[in-house]
Structures are given as structure tokens and as C-alpha cells.
């Protein structure tokens, strides 16, 4: 069973440097983030072995938030080999997220 990867400044670069990664910037107090959480869990299962499904708690990892210019949450970065290729801001549908991921695989 796949599970999302909790990213910190210590493991961020090594986790996203190869392959496709989805990085969800979120916070525990954010309502739309909590709505998106079950979708992220499902994607972690569905893309296990195909893409890294990751989360960054913006309250705990403000350096990463600043590095990527995160101003609103939830913000999802779609990355390939360490490079940001696309961004989604706000809660969105699982299908929209899957379409973006599939286009990168």
C-alpha cells in the first residue's frame, strides 16, 4: 500500500530529484487542505511505484514554502526530475490532478 511522503528540508531534494513528484503544500488549520487530504492518500496508493506523492506542512517547513513562493494553500507542485513543470492552487478534483500526473509519466 502506497503512502504519501512527508517532506522536510532534509529530504526534499533527494526525494524529488528523479522521476515525477506531486508536492502538496498544506497546513492542518486549512479547510480546503483537509478536503484534499483523502484525495492525496488515494493518489499515493494509485501511483505507488510510478510517482512520488508528497506533502509539505507549511507551518513546519517555512523555508520550503519560501523557496517555492507558496502564498496560498493548498498549492500542488507537479515536478519532474526536480523541476517544477506545473502548479495548481486551491482545492481541485482528483481527476484534474490525475490528468496532470498522467501527462508527466
Order of alpha helices (4+ residues) and beta strands (2+ residues): beta-alpha-beta-alpha-beta-alpha-beta-beta-alpha
